Amino acid sequence: MTTASRSLQADLSRWSTGHAFAMIMVAIAVAAGQPPWLPCAAGALSFALLAWYCRGRWTPAGRFGPANAITMARLAGMFALPFLPPLLIALWGTLLLALDGLDGRVARRTGTSGDFGAFLDQECDAFFMLLLCLLLHRLPGGPGAWILLPGLLRYLFVLFVRIARPPVPKEPRSRHAIWIFVLTMAALLLCFAAHPGHLDDVLPFAALMSLALAGSFGDSLYRMYRRSSQGERRASRSS
């Protein structure tokens, strides 16, 4: 890893910590009755600061690139969700979810793949899930506070890693974890589509996927500690 790459990773980590804390505070405020568009205002400011903070390091060539532009456009589309009725949230959210992955394909085709783009995509996914959970919680007759769990998990995970400082600070996303994320998002969107008459019929699916998502984050932490112990055992055998 080059010095520039290490510097970018350190800057992304610092931003992620501040962003996680801000999103948790905003989530608490919205759950307590503040306007549901508040996460969008906070998110717009936070992501704008991220783009400015990492200027010139967005891609290996330094330019912002079409893939990052697609990710930002998808993020902008999320800001419309608090102003839509439940059925339109389900339809618009499904479209945004279907576009997830397009930025990665564009980045590979244009040779603009980089750490910033992968990080931006992951953080936009986390923001998307948090926003859906908050909007579901605020629906009349919506789920209880437990529905906030999947939206907060990413940010609690970031703060835990920052405080506990596990031996391996980063665990790559596995295909298994990606599928759990997609199915959890599908469950949340299905709740909007089923509201109000059939919401109780689909809530067990949402609860099941919330537990699966929590298990996925737990597995990531386990692997972060296990990889370190495996490395130590290999080092001791070689010596």
DOGURO-84246 format. One record per residue (C-alpha): z, x, y; residue in three letters. Coordinates in pm, whole numbers. Each point is the difference from the previous one (the first is absolute). Last residue first. Example, Ala and Ser with C-alpha at 12.3 -4.5 7.8 and 13.67 -1.06 7.14 Angstrom:
% residues 2
<up = 714&east = 1367&north = -106&rest = SER> .
<up = 66&east = -137&north = -344&rest = ALA> .
This chain:
% residues 239
<up = 1386&east = 1006&north = -1828&rest = SER> .
<up = -282&east = -224&north = -125&rest = SER> .
<up = 247&east = -232&north = -172&rest = ARG> .
<up = 215&east = -33&north = 314&rest = SER> .
<up = -305&east = -79&north = 214&rest = ALA> .
<up = -121&east = -262&north = -246&rest = ARG> .
<up = 345&east = -163&north = 2&rest = ARG> .
<up = 13&east = 3&north = 380&rest = GLU> .
<up = -344&east = -162&north = 21&rest = GLY> .
<up = 109&east = -272&north = -241&rest = GLN> .
<up = 312&east = -63&north = 208&rest = SER> .
<up = -213&east = -33&north = 315&rest = SER> .
<up = -249&east = -233&north = -165&rest = ARG> .
<up = 289&east = -217&north = -122&rest = ARG> .
<up = 144&east = -47&north = 351&rest = TYR> .
<up = -325&east = -124&north = 151&rest = MET> .
<up = -80&east = -187&north = -323&rest = ARG> .
<up = 322&east = -201&north = 24&rest = TYR> .
<up = -65&east = -78&north = 365&rest = LEU> .
<up = -348&east = -127&north = -84&rest = SER> .
<up = 140&east = -207&north = -287&rest = ASP> .
<up = 245&east = -165&north = 237&rest = GLY> .
<up = -287&east = -81&north = 236&rest = PHE> .
<up = -190&east = -158&north = -289&rest = SER> .
<up = 308&east = -192&north = -113&rest = GLY> .
<up = 35&east = -152&north = 346&rest = ALA> .
<up = -367&east = -100&north = -21&rest = LEU> .
<up = 53&east = -160&north = -340&rest = ALA> .
<up = 300&east = -191&north = 136&rest = LEU> .
<up = -208&east = -128&north = 290&rest = SER> .
<up = -278&east = -84&north = -247&rest = MET> .
<up = 236&east = -222&north = -198&rest = LEU> .
<up = 131&east = -170&north = 313&rest = ALA> .
<up = -353&east = -73&north = 121&rest = ALA> .
<up = -93&east = -142&north = -340&rest = PHE> .
<up = 317&east = -212&north = 0&rest = PRO> .
<up = -95&east = -124&north = 351&rest = LEU> .
<up = -331&east = -146&north = -123&rest = VAL> .
<up = 113&east = -347&north = -110&rest = ASP> .
<up = 261&east = -34&north = 275&rest = ASP> .
<up = -275&east = 36&north = 260&rest = LEU> .
<up = -201&east = -291&north = -141&rest = HIS> .
<up = 33&east = -259&north = 277&rest = GLY> .
<up = 61&east = 224&north = 300&rest = PRO> .
<up = -152&east = 251&north = -28&rest = HIS> .
<up = -218&east = 92&north = -300&rest = ALA> .
<up = -251&east = 209&north = 197&rest = ALA> .
<up = 282&east = 183&north = 178&rest = PHE> .
<up = 173&east = 73&north = -331&rest = CYS> .
<up = -330&east = 121&north = -146&rest = LEU> .
<up = -15&east = 260&north = 276&rest = LEU> .
<up = 338&east = 135&north = -108&rest = LEU> .
<up = -101&east = 10&north = -367&rest = ALA> .
<up = -328&east = 175&north = 82&rest = ALA> .
<up = 192&east = 261&north = 201&rest = MET> .
<up = 228&east = 59&north = -297&rest = THR> .
<up = -302&east = 26&north = -230&rest = LEU> .
<up = -162&east = 261&north = 227&rest = VAL> .
<up = 321&east = 205&north = 31&rest = PHE> .
<up = 60&east = -9&north = -377&rest = ILE> .
<up = -359&east = 117&north = -52&rest = TRP> .
<up = 51&east = 290&north = 238&rest = ILE> .
<up = 321&east = 101&north = -177&rest = ALA> .
<up = -177&east = 22&north = -337&rest = HIS> .
<up = -283&east = 201&north = 153&rest = ARG> .
<up = 260&east = 250&north = 113&rest = SER> .
<up = 87&east = 79&north = 360&rest = ARG> .
<up = 86&east = 365&north = 43&rest = PRO> .
<up = 374&east = 82&north = 12&rest = GLU> .
<up = 126&east = 187&north = 305&rest = LYS> .
<up = 320&east = 187&north = 83&rest = PRO> .
<up = 49&east = 171&north = -340&rest = VAL> .
<up = 358&east = 134&north = 7&rest = PRO> .
<up = 131&east = -331&north = 141&rest = PRO> .
<up = 97&east = 2&north = 370&rest = ARG> .
<up = 273&east = -267&north = -14&rest = ALA> .
<up = -36&east = -100&north = 367&rest = ILE> .
<up = -378&east = 21&north = 44&rest = ARG> .
<up = -68&east = -123&north = -352&rest = VAL> .
<up = 232&east = -296&north = 56&rest = PHE> .
<up = -162&east = -78&north = 336&rest = LEU> .
<up = -348&east = -6&north = -155&rest = VAL> .
<up = 115&east = -214&north = -293&rest = PHE> .
<up = 166&east = -250&north = 236&rest = LEU> .
<up = -331&east = -22&north = 187&rest = TYR> .
<up = -205&east = -58&north = -313&rest = ARG> .
<up = 247&east = -254&north = -139&rest = LEU> .
<up = 19&east = -215&north = 314&rest = LEU> .
<up = -298&east = -226&north = -64&rest = GLY> .
<up = 78&east = -44&north = -369&rest = PRO> .
<up = 361&east = -97&north = 82&rest = LEU> .
<up = -72&east = -248&north = 281&rest = LEU> .
<up = -62&east = -278&north = -255&rest = ILE> .
<up = 369&east = 23&north = -95&rest = TRP> .
<up = 91&east = -151&north = 339&rest = ALA> .
<up = -77&east = -348&north = -125&rest = GLY> .
<up = -342&east = -143&north = -70&rest = PRO> .
<up = -173&east = -244&north = 235&rest = GLY> .
<up = 103&east = -355&north = 84&rest = GLY> .
<up = -142&east = 41&north = 347&rest = PRO> .
<up = -172&east = 342&north = -7&rest = LEU> .
<up = 201&east = 283&north = 156&rest = ARG> .
<up = 61&east = 182&north = -329&rest = HIS> .
<up = -370&east = -18&north = -82&rest = LEU> .
<up = -86&east = 152&north = 338&rest = LEU> .
<up = 247&east = 283&north = -55&rest = LEU> .
<up = -134&east = 73&north = -348&rest = CYS> .
<up = -360&east = -3&north = 122&rest = LEU> .
<up = 82&east = 243&north = 281&rest = LEU> .
<up = 186&east = 236&north = -233&rest = LEU> .
<up = -292&east = 6&north = -243&rest = MET> .
<up = -255&east = 78&north = 271&rest = PHE> .
<up = 225&east = 272&north = 147&rest = PHE> .
<up = 24&east = 171&north = -339&rest = ALA> .
<up = -378&east = -15&north = -48&rest = ASP> .
<up = -50&east = 141&north = 351&rest = CYS> .
<up = 235&east = 287&north = -89&rest = GLU> .
<up = -198&east = 83&north = -314&rest = GLN> .
<up = -333&east = -6&north = 184&rest = ASP> .
<up = 132&east = 220&north = 278&rest = LEU> .
<up = 135&east = 254&north = -252&rest = PHE> .
<up = -332&east = 24&north = -185&rest = ALA> .
<up = -186&east = 35&north = 331&rest = GLY> .
<up = 238&east = 266&north = 133&rest = PHE> .
<up = -10&east = 207&north = -318&rest = ASP> .
<up = -378&east = 27&north = -1&rest = GLY> .
<up = -326&east = -151&north = -116&rest = SER> .
<up = -282&east = 41&north = 255&rest = THR> .
<up = -282&east = 96&north = -237&rest = GLY> .
<up = -209&east = -301&north = 101&rest = THR> .
<up = -19&east = -153&north = -349&rest = ARG> .
<up = 362&east = 85&north = -80&rest = ARG> .
<up = 129&east = -146&north = 326&rest = ALA> .
<up = -214&east = -313&north = -41&rest = VAL> .
<up = 143&east = -57&north = -349&rest = ARG> .
<up = 354&east = 45&north = 129&rest = GLY> .
<up = -57&east = -236&north = 292&rest = ASP> .
<up = -131&east = -267&north = -234&rest = LEU> .
<up = 317&east = 22&north = -207&rest = GLY> .
<up = 167&east = -293&north = 170&rest = ASP> .
<up = -278&east = -237&north = 109&rest = LEU> .
<up = 102&east = -253&north = -267&rest = ALA> .
<up = 353&east = -1&north = 143&rest = LEU> .
<up = -131&east = -83&north = 346&rest = LEU> .
<up = -210&east = -283&north = -144&rest = LEU> .
<up = 296&east = -132&north = -196&rest = THR> .
<up = 212&east = 12&north = 315&rest = GLY> .
<up = -256&east = -210&north = 188&rest = TRP> .
<up = -4&east = -263&north = -274&rest = LEU> .
<up = 377&east = -13&north = -63&rest = ALA> .
<up = 82&east = 18&north = 371&rest = ILE> .
<up = -255&east = -279&north = 50&rest = LEU> .
<up = 192&east = -216&north = -247&rest = LEU> .
<up = 335&east = 79&north = 164&rest = PRO> .
<up = -103&east = -79&north = 361&rest = PRO> .
<up = -109&east = 297&north = 213&rest = LEU> .
<up = 167&east = 166&north = 302&rest = PHE> .
<up = 222&east = 238&north = -195&rest = PRO> .
<up = -307&east = 128&north = -193&rest = LEU> .
<up = -211&east = 117&north = 294&rest = ALA> .
<up = 163&east = 346&north = 13&rest = PHE> .
<up = -119&east = 65&north = -355&rest = MET> .
<up = -360&east = 19&north = 124&rest = GLY> .
<up = 97&east = 292&north = 222&rest = ALA> .
<up = 122&east = 185&north = -311&rest = LEU> .
<up = -334&east = -63&north = -171&rest = ARG> .
<up = -177&east = 139&north = 305&rest = ALA> .
<up = 228&east = 304&north = -11&rest = MET> .
<up = -87&east = 62&north = -364&rest = THR> .
<up = -371&east = -41&north = 75&rest = ILE> .
<up = 26&east = 249&north = 290&rest = ALA> .
<up = 177&east = 242&north = -233&rest = ASN> .
<up = -297&east = -19&north = -235&rest = ALA> .
<up = -253&east = 39&north = 282&rest = PRO> .
<up = 138&east = 335&north = 121&rest = GLY> .
<up = 270&east = 96&north = 248&rest = PHE> .
<up = -144&east = 343&north = 68&rest = ARG> .
<up = 184&east = 320&north = -96&rest = GLY> .
<up = -246&east = 130&north = -258&rest = ALA> .
<up = 262&east = -12&north = -278&rest = PRO> .
<up = 84&east = -354&north = 116&rest = THR> .
<up = 258&east = -151&north = 237&rest = TRP> .
<up = 127&east = 340&north = 109&rest = ARG> .
<up = -139&east = 4&north = 356&rest = GLY> .
<up = 242&east = -269&north = 105&rest = ARG> .
<up = 302&east = -26&north = -231&rest = CYS> .
<up = 252&east = -113&north = 264&rest = TYR> .
<up = -256&east = -229&north = 164&rest = TRP> .
<up = -81&east = -179&north = -325&rest = ALA> .
<up = 370&east = -25&north = -90&rest = LEU> .
<up = 91&east = -125&north = 347&rest = LEU> .
<up = -261&east = -275&north = -33&rest = ALA> .
<up = 147&east = -84&north = -340&rest = PHE> .
<up = 346&east = -44&north = 154&rest = SER> .
<up = -116&east = -205&north = 297&rest = LEU> .
<up = -211&east = -236&north = -209&rest = ALA> .
<up = 279&east = -27&north = -257&rest = GLY> .
<up = 260&east = -98&north = 259&rest = ALA> .
<up = -226&east = -268&north = 144&rest = ALA> .
<up = -102&east = -119&north = -346&rest = CYS> .
<up = 361&east = -1&north = -124&rest = PRO> .
<up = 94&east = -224&north = 300&rest = LEU> .
<up = -264&east = -262&north = -84&rest = TRP> .
<up = 254&east = -193&north = -209&rest = PRO> .
<up = 210&east = -77&north = 311&rest = PRO> .
<up = 374&east = 81&north = -38&rest = GLN> .
<up = 205&east = -224&north = -227&rest = GLY> .
<up = 238&east = 218&north = -203&rest = ALA> .
<up = -272&east = 84&north = -253&rest = ALA> .
<up = -211&east = 119&north = 294&rest = VAL> .
<up = 278&east = 229&north = 126&rest = ALA> .
<up = 75&east = 139&north = -347&rest = ILE> .
<up = -368&east = 71&north = -53&rest = ALA> .
<up = -20&east = 175&north = 338&rest = VAL> .
<up = 291&east = 227&north = -91&rest = MET> .
<up = -157&east = 80&north = -337&rest = ILE> .
<up = -335&east = 69&north = 166&rest = MET> .
<up = 158&east = 237&north = 254&rest = ALA> .
<up = 185&east = 198&north = -268&rest = PHE> .
<up = -316&east = 34&north = -207&rest = ALA> .
<up = -204&east = 104&north = 304&rest = HIS> .
<up = 249&east = 271&north = 91&rest = GLY> .
<up = -3&east = 140&north = -352&rest = THR> .
<up = -377&east = -29&north = -35&rest = SER> .
<up = -54&east = 184&north = 329&rest = TRP> .
<up = 208&east = 294&north = -121&rest = ARG> .
<up = -178&east = 8&north = -336&rest = SER> .
<up = -342&east = -14&north = 165&rest = LEU> .
<up = 96&east = 293&north = 223&rest = ASP> .
<up = 119&east = 206&north = -298&rest = ALA> .
<up = -317&east = -82&north = -195&rest = GLN> .
<up = -212&east = 102&north = 298&rest = LEU> .
<up = 183&east = 332&north = 35&rest = SER> .
<up = -37&east = 72&north = -373&rest = ARG> .
<up = -373&east = -70&north = 27&rest = SER> .
<up = -34&east = 229&north = 301&rest = ALA> .
<up = 187&east = 278&north = -184&rest = THR> .
<up = -237&east = -36&north = -295&rest = THR> .
<up = 102&east = -142&north = -338&rest = MET> .
